[in-house]
Amino acid sequence: MKLNSQVQIFKHISFLDKALFTKHLAVMTKSGIPLAESVDSLEEQAKNPTFKKILAKVSADIQNGQSLYKSMARHPRVFDTTYLSLVQIGEESGQLEKNLEYLAANLKKSYEFRKKVVSASLYPMIVLVMAVVVGFGISYFVLPKLIDLFESLDVELPLTTKILLFIANTMKDYGIFIMAGVLLSIILFRIFVNLPKVKIHWHRFLLGLPTIGSFMQSVQMTSMCRNIGVMLQSGLDISTTLETQKTATDNLVYKEYLASLQRGIEKGKSLKEQLESSKFHFVPSIATKMIAVGEKTGTLESAFSYLGDFFEDEVDNASKNLSSTLEPILLIGISLIVGFVALAVITPIYDFTSSIHK
């Protein structure tokens, strides 16, 4: 029993679990059902055992007189800062059901957006992983067996075959060490780029890459603009919104942008005049123009919501372009490798059979 409970504690709570919970809670709250009763009902319906436990604790805290915000704040790994901020401002302003509806709609869009991003990167990743696995398999298990065959042929081996034999001998003698070295290098590289002083430079490098960088920029801008728009619509002031979004953003470049914008706002500067400076290199000009219009007309929340949808469309287009660009490159690369191996294997055998017929 103890082992089962430990396993359940570490079971992942999916984004979909939270999105459906928020949607149903918004509906029940709007219908006038008390919060504790609503959470109790949703806890009974929850299929994820970990989420079920958390909802039971939230319900118990509400029944003991705690607010929904404070009850959820005890579980920061499930309810992030954006979520908690919207719940808190909703309770304080008496518009909890409205803010839960904002959250539910935002989570639904974010869930659909995540699926698009995953599907865009899935095909290239599968092809790359399969190419690496097959390449290592051929190099380690097949090529070493060709060494004796080629050495027994009484013909001058072509350059392609000599290169292949060199690779085969290397894999035969040092294959395990090479694979271990590659795996260790990947692990050490990941540790290195996650060091605090290195990580921001790594994020900046990725954002500056052609094609992939533009895709990543659109992904970040979609999430940021959509969250900021929802928070502004729910009644949060711009400074608190930027602070909340800064905490929720993983990319250190955009986290730094948000911190800088917040400091400027607190000093009385507008978003427009800050964004027009050269230091916001990875904020597209359309975002600056739309935000400037939103500030001028008093519709900043609408401007951010529009930008969230705009950059999501950009991600859709970029994902299609990314797939159509990477697919032929990967296929050409794999074809060249297969062609090289085939040429290296067939040429000496053909030369040998030709010499016998002579």
N, C-alpha and C positions, 0 to 999 in steps of 0.2 A: 504493500500500500504506500509506504514511504517513497519507494522508487517511482511508482506511478505518479505520485503528486509532484515529485521533482521534475519528471519529464514534462508534465503539464505546465509547470511554471515557466519552462523555457520554450514552450510551443509558441510559434509565431502568430501574432494577431495581424491578419491581413488588412490592407487598405480597404478592401471591400466590406469586411466586417464592420469597420468604423463608419463607412459611408452609409450602409444600410441601417445601422443603429441610429445614426443622426437623422436620417430621413424619417424613420418610424417614430422617433422621439418628437420630432417637429410636428408630425401629424397628430400624435396623442396629446401633446401640450396645447396645440391649437384647438383641440376638441374639448379642452377643459379638464382632462384627467390629471389628477395630482402627480407631481414629479416622482415621488417615491413609488407610487403605484405603476406609473409608466415604466420606470426603470426596472421594477420587479417583473413586470410582464415581459419586457424585452430580455431580461436575464433568463427567464424560463424558456424563451424561444431560441436563445443563442446556442449554436452548435459547437463553437470553439470553447473547450473547457477552461482555457486560461481567461478568455474574455468573460465567460460566465462568472468566474470567481471575482474578477475585477468589478463587474456590474453589481454583484452581490454586496461588495464592500461599499460601492458608491451609494447603493440603495440604503444600506445600514447607516451610513454617515448622514444621509438626507433625513432619515427618520429620527436621528439623534439631534436634529436641529441645524446641521451644516447646510450651507448653500450648495447648489449644484457645482458652482465654480470651485469651491474649496474641496468638495468631495472628489471632483475629477483631477484637481491639481496634485493630489497624492499619487497620481499615476502618470507622470510626465512622459513615460515611454509610449503610452497609448495616446494621450491627448497632448498635442504639441502646444507651443506658445500661441500660435495663431488661433487654434481652436479654443483655448482657454480664455484668450482675450475677448473673443466674440461672445462667449458664454457669460463672462463677467460683465461686460458692458450691457448685454441684454438683460441680465438680472437687475443691474443697477438702474437701468432706464425703464424697466417694466415692459420690455419688448423682447423677452426671451424667445417666444415662439417665432417671431419675425427673424431674429438672428439665427435661430436653428434652421430656419428655411434657407437663409443665405448660405449657411454652412453646408447643408445637405446638397444644395444646387452646386456649390463650389466643389465639394468632394466628388460629386458625380462627374463633373467636367474634368477634374484632376485625375480621376480613375480612368476615364476614357482617354485622356491625354497620355497617361502612363502606358496604356496598352499600345497606343500608336508609336511611342518612342521605343518600346520593347520590340514590337513587330518590325520596326525599321532597322534595328540593329541585329535582329535574330538571324536572318539569312546569311549576312556576311560572317557573323561569328561562327555559325555552324560549318560553313565552307572552310574557314580558316582552321578551326579546330580539327576537322576531318583531314585536311591537308597535312597538318602537323603530325597527327596520329599515324596516318598512312605512311608519311615520309619516314618517321622514326621506325615504324614497323618494317618497311622495306630495307632501310639502312642497317637495322640491327639483326633481322632474321633472314632476309633473302640475299642481300649483296655478299655477305661473307661466304655463302655457299657457292658463289660464282667464281671465287678466287681460284680454287683448284681446277675448275673447268677451263678458265682462260689460260692458266699457266701451262696446261697440258697441250694447248693448241700450238702447233709449230708454225705460227705466222707472226708477222710484225703487227703488234697491236696498235690501233689508231689512238689518237690523242684522247678522244672521248672515253674510250675503254680504259686507258691508263688513269684518267681522272676518276672514273668510276671505281677502279681497283684501289686507288689510293683512299677513297672514301670508305670502301668496303673494309680494307685493312685497318683503317683508323677505328671504324665502328666495331670491328672484331676484337681489337686489342683494348680499346678505351671507351666502348659504347656506353657502358654503365656509368662511367665517370663523366662522360659528356652530358648524358641525360640528367644526371644528378647536378652537374654544374649549371646547366640551363635552368633547371627548377630552382636551384639556390639563387641564381642571378635574378630570376623573376621576383622571388621573395624579398631579396635584399633591395632590389629596385623599388618595390612597393613600400618597403619600410623607409627608404631614403626619401622618396617623393612625398611621404606623409609626415616628415619632420616639419615642425612649425615654421622654420625659416626657409624651407625649400618649397613647401606646399603651395604657397601663393604664386611663386615663380612658375611652378608646374602648371597650375590652373591658368595663369596668364599665357603660357606657351600653348596650351591646348586650345584656348579661345582664339589664338592668333593663327592657327593652322588653316590652310585653304579648305573649303568645303566642310570638313568636320567641325572646324571652329565656328563657322556660321551656323551650323546645325545646333551646336552646344549653346551659342548665344541665344538663339530663338527659344530653346528649351528653358533656359534660365529666365529670360524675359517673360515668357508665358506664365510661369509659376509666380514670379514676383508681381507682375502687373495684376494678375487675377486675384491674388491674395490681398494686395493693397486695395484694389477696388472694392472687394467684399468688406474689408475692415472699415474703409471710409463710409460705405453705405450703411454699415451697422452703427455708426456714431462715434467711432474712435477718431481722435484728432490726428493730424498728419505726423506729428512728432512721435507719438506713441505707436502709430502704425509702422513707421520706419524702424523704430526700435524692435518691435515685435517681428517684423519681417527679417531684420538683420539676424536675430536669434535663430529663425527658422531656415535661413539660407546656408547651404553647405559650401557653395563655391566662395572661396576667400576673396576673389576679386570683387564680386558683387556684394559680398559682406562689407568690404571696405568702402565701396560706393555708397551703400546705405548708411554706414556710420558717418561718412563725410556729409551726405545730404542732411542727416539729422542734426549734425553740429551746425550746419549752415542755417537751417530752419530756426534753431534756437537763438541764432545771432540776428535773426530778422531777414535773412536772405530768402528769395523765392527759389522754387525748384528750377524754374526756367533759367535764371541767371547762373545758377550753379552748373546745370547740365550743359550749358553752352560753353563752359570752359573745356580745355583740351584734355583734362585728366580723366574724363569719363569716356575712354576710347571705345569700350565695348557696349556702349548704349547707342543704338541706331538713331539717326537723325529724326526719323519719323516719330520716335518716342518723345524726343525733346520737343518737337513741334506740337504734338497732341497734348502733352502735359502743359505746355505754355498756354494753349487755347483753353484747356480745362481750368487752369488757374485764373485766367482772365475772365471767363464767363461764369465761374463758380460751379463748374460741373466736373471737378477733378475726379470724383469717383467714377463717373461715366467714361471719362477719358481713359482711366486705367483699365476699366472693364473692356472697353473697345480694344485697347492694346493687347490685353490677354487673348481675346479672340483672334486678333490680327496675327499675333506671333504664333498662335496655334496653327493657323492656316500656313504660315511660313514653314513650320515644322513638317506639316503634311507634304508641302511641295519639296522641301529639302530631303525628306525621307525617300520620296520617289526618285529624286535626282541622285541621291546617295546610292540607292540600290542599283539604278541603271548605270551609274558610273563604276561602282565597285564590281558588279557582276562580270562585265567583260574583262576587267583587269585581272580578277581572280581566275577566271576561266583560261585566259591567255597564259598566266603564270603557271597554272597547273599543267596546261597543254605543253608548254615548253619543257617543263621538268620531265613529264612522261615521254615526250619525244626524245629528249636527251638520253634517258635511260634505255629506251627502245633502240636508239641508234648505237649506243655503246655496247649493247648486248648482241644485236643482230649482225653488225658489221664484221666483227672477227669470225663469227660462225659462217657467214656468207663467204668471206675470204678463204676460210679453211676448206669449205666444201668445193669452192672453185678450184683450189690447188689440187684437190684429190682428182677431180675430173680431168685436169690437165695431165 
